Structure formats: C-alpha cells, structure tokens
Amino acid sequence: MSVTYLPLKAWNKQWILEGPRLLCRRCGASQDLTDGSAFSHKRGCPLWGRQAQYPCAELAEIMKQKIQAGLF
C-alpha cells in the first residue's frame, strides 16, 4: 500500500517534472532542473512578480527529508 507524502503532494500541486525540466502548472513556464536561480513565471501567471520561488531546491529538501524519515 502506498502512503502519500504530504510535502511532496503539496509541491506537486504547483509543479510538473517533465524529463530534465520543471514546469509551472499555472503558466507552463519551465526551467532546467540544474538551474539554481529563482523560477521565472510568464507574465499573467498569478505567481509572476511574487516572492522568489526555488522549486528545485524545495524538491531537493523534500526528498532529503523523505529519505531521512526512511520513507524512500
């Protein structure tokens, strides 16, 4: 039986992993997974111009916590 890991589920509501690219679910803007800079949303996206987001770093931290908790 699979148990949902809530931080990953929350992250997944906003982002899509597509190969080596990360995409915003709202505007479709993308960024390479190796890019450590703040994510750039397309103009018109509700998240454009808001606080800087670092989804690659967030995903890395979620995975680190999941491994430390023995859930991976």
N, C-alpha and C positions, 0 to 999 in steps of 0.2 A: 504494500500500500504506500502510495506517495503522499508525503506531507508537504503542504505549501509553505515555503519560507517567506514570511510576510515582507521583509525589506526588499527582497528580490521581486516579489509580486508588485509592490508599490513602484519600484523603479521601472518595471516592465509596462506600467500603465502610460508612461510618457515616452519611452524609448523603444526602438526596434534594432536588433542586431541583424545585419544583413552582410554576411561574409566579414570582410575586414572593415565595414562601415557601420556607423551608428547613425540612426535617423530619428528625428523628432516625429512623433505620431501626429502632431497637430499641423505642422507646416511642411514636413518632408525634407527639411534641410538635413544635410549629412556631414559627417566628419569622420576621418580615419581614426581607428581605434588607437593608433600610436601617437595621435596629436594630443598633446597635453594642455593645449590652450583652452580658453573658455569657449563654449559652444556658441556658434552664431546662428540664430534663428532667422528665417526670412521675414522681411517687412510684412506686417499684417498678422503675424503669428501673435497670439495672446501673450506669449513669453518673450517676444522681442523687446529689448531695452530694459528688461527687468534685471534683477540681481544676476551676476555671472553664474553660470552653471558649468560644472565639470563632471559630466556624466561618466566619462571613462574612469576617472578617479573614484567616483561614487561606486561604480560597479566593482572595481578592484577591492575597495574596502568591504563591500557586502560579501564578496567571495572569500576574502580573508577571514571575516567573522564567521562565515558558514563553515569554513574548514576548521577553524579553531574550536567551534562548537561540536565538531565531529558529525556534521550533517551533510558532508560531501563525500 
